[in-house]
Every structure is written in C-alpha cells, then in structure tokens.
Amino acid sequence: MTSVTSAVPEALAAGLVAADRATLIHPTLPAHRTDRTMLVSGSGSRVRDAAGREYLDASAVLGVCQVGHGREELAQAAAEQMTRLEYFHTWGPLSNDRAVELATRITGLAPDGLNRVYYTSGGAEGNEIALRMARLYHHRRGESGRTWVLSRRMAYHGIGYGSGGVSGFPVYHEGFGPSLPDVEFLTPPHPYRQELFDGADVTDFCLAELRGTIERIGPERIAAMIGEPVMGGGGAVVPPADYWPRVAELLRSYGILLISDEVVTAYGRTGHWFAAEHFGVTPDIMVTAKGITSGYLPHGAVLTTDEVAATVTGDLGFPVGYTYSGHPTACAVGLANIDIIEREGLLGNATAVGDYLGRRLAGLTDLPVVGEVRRLGLLMAVELTADRATRRPLPHGTSEVADALRVQAGIILRTNPYALVINPPLIFTREDADELADGLRSVLSRTDAEGHVR
Ligand SMILES: Cc1ncc(COP(=O)(O)O)c(C=O)c1O
C-alpha cells in the first residue's frame, strides 16, 4: 500500500472548498451546509483530508472498498490493461479477454447455476438490467402480462427510474413525477420494528402478506420480486434465517423470478463471497457491483441462470447494452481485486473481525440512545432511538451524530435516518475495531434523546 501523502497547503485547501461550493452538486447535502471535508489521499482503512487530518473509514466508502485504500497492485493492473487495450465494448460478437476471465472467475465463486454474466458500471445499472431481464424473460415465454415487481419498504436499489422505482424510501419518489409503474411494496423483515408484525412471527407475517399480495395482483401479472439479502440502506436489516428460503420457495411455486440485489453484500462483506451462501438461496438473477473492484473503477456484474440468459438472448438477442459493459480495464481491476481478497483471506477476516467488532458494538447497548446493534459479517448497524421502550427514532435524525463522529472522533461512516451503518474495509483490524467502538461510545454517550450531541 502507498503511504498517505502530506497535506496540501492551507490556501490551496481553502480554494478547493470555495470552488467546491461554487461548482459541485453533492448528493444529500442541504444548501445551508458550507463545510466540506476535502479528502486527498488514503491508505488501508484510513483516508486523509487536505489539512492532513486522518480519518478511520468505517464505511468502506459506501460499502465498496473491500481491500482498503491505496493498493498499488490495483493501479498496476489498470495501468497494464490501459496500455494494452484500455477499452472496447462487448456489443454483438465483440468481446475481450479480461471480460471473459472475470466472468469465468465470478461464476466460479457464485452459487451453482448462476453461470451467465452481464456487465454494468454500477449497482443501479445492474438493477435496471435485472428488471428488464425479468420482464423480458416472461414476455419471450409468451407471458407478456407479467410486468409487476414486488419490492419492500426501506429497500434501496439505486436511483434510476427503474431501480429508484423499486426503492422503498419515499424520498426517491416524491417530486420526481411518475416512476416505474406496476410496483408493490411489502413489509421489510425487520425484527426490531416489532410494531410492523402485530405480534406475529416475522417470517410468518411476511409470507402471509406476500401470498396475499400475489393472489390479489394475480400471479400471471407478476414478473419478479427484488430484495437485498440484508437491507444495507435500511440499516443492516438481517432477516430471520427462514425468510429467504420460504420467500424463494413461494415465488418459485408461482413462477415469479427472484432478483437478489447483492450490490452491498457480494464479494466478502458478510464473510461469504455472496450472501446467497449464508441464506442458502440461489436467486434467478443476482446483481453485484461495488466490491467487485473495491471501487478502484466503477463496475458491476449481473449474474443469472442459463435458462434466463437463453430466454432473454434467444434469436432476437438481448436488446439493451451499456457503452461500458465489459470494460476491459474495470475487469482487469476486478480480477486483481479478487486475487487480493483470496490471497489475504479477507472473507475469514470479515468473519473474525466482524465477530470482534460485533461484540464491542453490542457493549454500546447500555447507552440510552442505542436501540439495537445488528450485523452479518462486516455489515452492521447501530440503531439509535429517543426511547428504548417505544423504539421511537431520534427526532433530529442521525446526521449530527455522524458529523460529531467525523469532526470530533475522526471516524467516517454512513447513516440512514434511524441508524449508523458500519461496513468497513474487509482488512479492518481489531485495533481499528477498538478505535471505532471507543469513538462511538464517546459521541453516543453525549447524544441526547433529540439527536443533539453535547
Ligand atoms: C443494495 C444496493 N443496490 C443498489 C445500489 C446502487 O448502486 P450504485 O450507486 O452503484 O448505482 C446500492 C448503493 O448503495 C445499494 O446499496
């Protein structure tokens, strides 16, 4: 790994912040916020800002950077490929060696039956393809009426009009006009939110709702159900062990395809190559991105079965393609990234350090604002609450806590309105875990029931 570079001069850093305010549109940043954290370098689980301050990256950026920052090996892989064949598309009969090598590699790691790969440049693109594949699959089989897609509230699948249309937070729908039609949202299997289940068993409740929904809409009108194995944006919502097996069985009985969105969970995040292994369920279509290259280049891969692939290609071909599908440099980086994950035993580390960090975080539940700690492997959440008895969210949300963690404790992590989402690089150490747990305790012990940090 490279060492972190020194700080940029103060005047230059101030100029960067001013230019940022004048030019960049940041996702999710309100206009009144004038502060910026200007990152300039990174190594391992740390990044550094323009003033030379170091931060612990407890988010792996956005659940992406499995192998950590500053890996020369990945830069080398990109440079070598760029000087040989930087880029070509894979439309029609054109192909390239790297795209084939990576497809062979990931189908070898994936659950049996997922033998075919369609490349994208990210997660939302992958879900667009998955939705198109599902509808086209039924259309080509003579069931054109199957257009409906089932999703869950609190799901996050990206911000395309299809992927955003099946995302279950109101913010992706309000103000944007009509999005994907024929979408139905179901209850998320979120055991902490007991009030959703009327005292019933979580899986029994969700299965009854799923069956009722299918019967109401009509199975002959439903193409697919899409879901994250563990809801990442929802706050590491780990379903009961029997949820996915029972959902998959029910969908199969109605001829409805299962799309598993493994954009966050794939490539080691849960201690397995894919969360499908943990739950023992092989979907019809599996969407991956993020960790495939650890974010060194944007990339993604949609995996599916021979049967779905044969149907959506067929004599007419699969009619939709991205400019960058099968990008050889992204694929070369993906291969080198998987080499690192294998060579350094990062799946095992995700399990071992995940267990350790999980124990440390569980210790935070003595704090009044901590409602629950959840996790699978190195995908974790600390749910915050104003009142542990009612599980009411903090009225001011989690953003002040996230800011305090960054500014006061030097820790970067992601939040949703209810929870701190923790998914560090898979190279995280016990020492990193201790630093994170101590920083969280320091800030959360000063957080009041409104969500303000003293
Ligand atoms: C589960 C899941 N699906 C899809 C996406 C969208 O991926 P992208 O931002 O690469 O389009 C994300 C992004 O966080 C995600 O968490």
The ligand as an ORCA input file, in Angstrom:
! r2SCAN-3c Opt
* xyz 0 1
  C     -28.310     -2.631     -2.304
  C     -27.931     -1.569     -3.290
  N     -28.367     -1.659     -4.552
  C     -28.048     -0.739     -5.469
  C     -27.273      0.346     -5.146
  C     -26.975      1.386     -6.177
  O     -25.662      1.263     -6.611
  P     -24.984      2.454     -7.426
  O     -24.922      3.617     -6.519
  O     -23.639      1.882     -7.805
  O     -25.827      2.708     -8.621
  C     -26.795      0.485     -3.846
  C     -25.965      1.627     -3.470
  O     -25.658      1.877     -2.330
  C     -27.154     -0.481     -2.886
  O     -26.763     -0.369     -1.618
*
